[in-house]
């Protein structure tokens, strides 16, 4: 059986790989590749957020009664990241390397802090509280 921690942490790493490739391509001025990798990154992140926001967070909140705790903070950080996605997409479309790389640095710091909170605290709490339901909940990630 897969744990929420292992599955979602693995998904973070897959998203990170697309982001790193987009950043490297932008730094090298390869905007076709940067745009493609950024689009793949953004789609993967939106899928990841959807699984958390529509499946994992509500299940966790229902089991624990904590709706104003860690999941609320994660949702706010998702909103901040989505804003940066918009700005990064605009910078890529404009082929503005300085803007793209500056925003990428900001997003990277936010993602590292966010992922650490999820991976070291929230996912472990979810594994503990949701236990046997994890497999069914994680099926949403495969779609």
C-alpha positions in Angstrom: 0.0 0.0 0.0 1.3 3.5 -0.9 1.4 6.1 1.8 0.3 9.7 1.2 3.7 10.9 2.2 5.6 8.7 -0.3 3.2 9.3 -3.2 2.9 13.1 -2.7 6.6 13.6 -2.0 7.4 11.7 -5.2 4.9 14.0 -7.1 6.7 17.0 -5.6 10.0 15.7 -7.1 8.4 15.2 -10.5 7.1 18.7 -10.5 10.4 20.1 -9.4 12.2 18.4 -12.3 10.0 20.2 -14.8 10.5 23.5 -13.0 14.3 23.0 -13.0 14.3 22.2 -16.7 12.2 25.3 -17.5 14.5 27.5 -15.4 17.7 26.1 -17.0 16.2 26.5 -20.5 15.2 30.1 -19.8 18.7 30.8 -18.4 20.1 29.5 -21.7 17.7 31.6 -23.8 15.9 28.5 -25.2 12.4 29.9 -24.9 10.7 27.1 -26.8 12.0 24.5 -24.4 11.5 26.8 -21.4 7.9 27.4 -22.3 7.2 23.7 -22.9 8.8 22.7 -19.6 7.0 25.4 -17.8 3.7 24.4 -19.2 4.4 20.8 -18.2 5.4 22.0 -14.7 2.3 24.1 -14.3 -0.1 21.3 -15.4 1.6 18.9 -13.0 1.3 21.4 -10.2 -2.3 22.1 -10.9 -3.0 18.4 -10.9 -1.1 18.1 -7.6 -3.0 21.0 -6.0 -6.3 19.5 -7.2 -5.7 16.2 -5.5 -4.8 18.0 -2.3 -7.6 20.6 -2.4 -10.4 18.4 -3.6 -9.5 15.0 -2.1 -6.8 14.9 0.5 -7.4 18.1 2.4 -11.2 17.6 2.7 -10.7 14.0 3.9 -8.1 15.1 6.5 -10.4 18.0 7.7 -13.4 15.6 8.0 -11.3 13.1 10.0 -9.6 15.6 12.3 -12.0 18.5 12.5 -9.1 20.8 11.6 -10.3 23.1 8.9 -8.6 26.3 10.0 -5.2 24.7 10.5 -2.5 23.5 8.2 -4.7 22.9 5.2 -5.8 26.5 5.3 -2.2 27.6 5.2 -1.5 25.3 2.3 -4.4 26.6 0.3 -3.2 30.2 0.8 0.3 29.2 -0.4 -1.2 27.4 -3.4 -2.9 30.7 -4.3 0.4 32.6 -4.0 2.0 30.0 -6.3 -0.8 30.3 -8.8 -0.2 34.0 -9.0 3.5 33.4 -9.6 2.6 30.8 -12.3 0.6 33.6 -14.1 3.5 36.0 -13.9 6.0 33.4 -15.0 3.9 32.5 -18.0 3.7 36.1 -19.0 7.5 36.5 -18.6 8.1 33.4 -20.8 5.7 34.6 -23.4 7.6 37.9 -23.5 10.9 36.1 -23.5 12.0 38.2 -20.6 14.8 36.3 -19.0 15.5 38.6 -16.1 11.8 38.7 -15.1 11.4 34.9 -15.6 14.5 34.0 -13.6 13.7 36.5 -10.8 10.1 35.1 -10.4 11.5 31.6 -10.7 13.8 32.3 -7.7 10.8 33.6 -5.7 8.7 30.6 -6.6 11.5 28.1 -5.9 11.9 29.5 -2.3 8.1 29.4 -1.7 7.9 25.8 -3.1 10.8 24.6 -1.0 9.2 26.0 2.2 5.8 24.8 1.3 7.0 21.3 0.3 8.9 21.0 3.6 5.8 21.7 5.6 3.8 19.2 3.7 6.5 16.5 3.6 7.6 16.8 7.2 4.3 17.5 8.9 1.1 17.5 7.0 1.5 14.3 4.9 2.6 12.4 8.1 -0.5 13.6 9.9 -2.6 12.5 6.9 -1.0 9.1 6.8 -1.8 8.7 10.5 -5.4 10.0 10.4 -6.5 8.6 7.0 -4.5 5.3 7.1 -6.5 2.7 5.3 -8.2 5.3 3.1 -4.9 6.4 1.6 -5.0 4.0 -1.4 -8.4 5.1 -2.5 -7.7 8.8 -2.0 -4.4 8.5 -4.0 -6.2 7.0 -6.9 -7.2 10.5 -7.8 -3.6 11.4 -8.4 -3.4 8.8 -11.2 -6.1 10.6 -13.3 
